[in-house]
């Protein structure tokens, strides 16, 4: 598979994943029953699997790994934080306000991950 195709799949899945997370957060704030539909719970896992698979394929294709490339390390660490905050926002937050705060924080982490991806710079000096 070509680099261009893998990157297109990766970027498309990033956008889709974020949009799904954003919409689910809006539904959380509005206390919408749509948040509890089966497809709303399953689809993000499918998209995120495609996202992760394409990320690994890209890393292999460009011969980079998190051990040697600090920008990739920063993305992986950011991803783990994003996942943790997403889990608090969508499942494990004890109060509605905690879940909303985690949702907002996850979006900030997402922006950091995108910035690192675009600049190939961990930007760790900012924090």
matplotlib code that plots the C-alpha trace (Angstrom):
import matplotlib.pyplot as plt

x = [0.0, 1.4, 2.4, -0.1, -3.0, -2.0, -1.7, -5.1, -6.7, -4.9, -5.9, -9.5, -9.8, -8.3, -11.0, -13.8, -12.6, -12.5, -15.8, -17.4, -15.8, -16.9, -20.5, -20.7, -19.5, -22.1, -24.7, -23.2, -23.7, -27.2, -28.0, -29.2, -30.5, -28.6, -25.4, -26.7, -27.4, -25.5, -23.9, -22.7, -20.9, -19.5, -18.5, -15.8, -14.0, -14.0, -12.7, -10.1, -8.9, -8.4, -6.7, -4.2, -3.6, -2.8, -0.6, 1.5, 1.7, 2.9, 5.5, 6.8, 6.6, 8.7, 11.0, 10.3, 9.6, 8.7, 12.0, 14.2, 11.9, 10.8, 7.9, 6.5, 7.0, 5.1, 2.2, 2.0, 2.1, -0.5, -2.6, -2.6, -3.6, -6.3, -7.7, -7.7, -9.5, -11.9, -12.7, -13.4, -15.6, -17.6, -17.7, -15.9, -16.5, -18.5, -20.2, -21.5, -19.1, -16.1, -17.1, -17.5, -14.2, -12.5, -14.1, -12.7, -9.3, -9.2, -9.8, -6.9, -4.7, -6.0, -4.9, -1.4, -1.2, -2.1, 0.4, 3.1, 2.2, 2.2, 5.5, 7.3, 8.3, 7.3, 6.7, 7.4, 9.1, 5.6, 4.5]
y = [0.0, 3.4, 6.0, 8.5, 6.1, 5.1, 8.8, 9.6, 6.7, 7.9, 11.6, 10.6, 8.4, 11.1, 13.6, 11.0, 9.9, 13.5, 14.4, 11.3, 12.2, 15.8, 14.9, 12.4, 15.2, 17.6, 14.8, 14.3, 18.0, 18.0, 14.7, 13.3, 9.8, 9.5, 8.9, 5.5, 4.1, 0.9, 2.3, 5.3, 3.0, 0.7, 2.9, 4.9, 1.6, 0.6, 4.0, 4.1, 0.6, 1.9, 5.0, 3.0, 0.5, 3.2, 5.0, 1.8, 1.3, 4.9, 4.6, 1.4, 3.0, 6.1, 3.9, 5.8, 4.6, 6.2, 5.0, 7.0, 9.9, 12.2, 13.7, 10.2, 9.5, 12.7, 11.6, 8.2, 9.7, 12.3, 9.5, 7.6, 10.7, 11.4, 7.8, 8.1, 11.4, 10.0, 7.1, 9.4, 11.6, 8.8, 6.2, 6.6, 10.2, 10.1, 13.4, 15.1, 18.0, 15.7, 14.1, 17.4, 18.7, 15.5, 15.9, 19.5, 18.4, 15.6, 18.1, 20.1, 17.0, 16.2, 19.7, 19.0, 15.7, 17.3, 20.1, 17.5, 15.6, 18.7, 20.1, 16.8, 18.6, 17.4, 20.9, 19.6, 22.9, 24.5, 22.5]
z = [0.0, -0.9, 1.7, 0.2, 0.6, 4.2, 5.1, 3.6, 5.6, 8.7, 8.3, 7.4, 10.5, 12.7, 11.5, 11.8, 15.3, 16.6, 15.1, 16.7, 20.1, 19.7, 18.9, 21.7, 24.1, 22.9, 23.5, 26.9, 27.7, 26.4, 28.1, 24.8, 24.6, 21.3, 23.4, 24.5, 21.0, 20.2, 17.0, 18.9, 21.3, 18.6, 15.7, 17.6, 18.3, 14.6, 13.5, 16.2, 15.2, 11.6, 13.0, 15.1, 12.3, 9.8, 12.4, 12.8, 9.1, 8.6, 11.3, 9.6, 6.1, 7.2, 9.4, 12.6, 16.1, 19.4, 21.0, 18.6, 17.6, 20.3, 18.3, 17.9, 21.6, 22.4, 20.2, 21.8, 25.3, 24.2, 22.7, 26.0, 27.9, 25.3, 25.7, 29.5, 29.4, 26.9, 29.1, 32.0, 29.8, 28.3, 30.9, 34.2, 35.3, 38.5, 38.0, 34.9, 35.5, 35.8, 32.5, 30.7, 32.1, 30.9, 27.5, 27.2, 28.4, 25.9, 23.1, 24.3, 24.3, 20.8, 19.6, 21.1, 19.3, 15.9, 16.5, 17.2, 14.1, 11.9, 13.2, 14.0, 17.2, 20.6, 21.8, 25.3, 26.2, 26.3, 29.3]

ax = plt.figure().add_subplot(projection="3d")
ax.plot(x, y, z, "-o")
ax.set_aspect("equal")
plt.show()
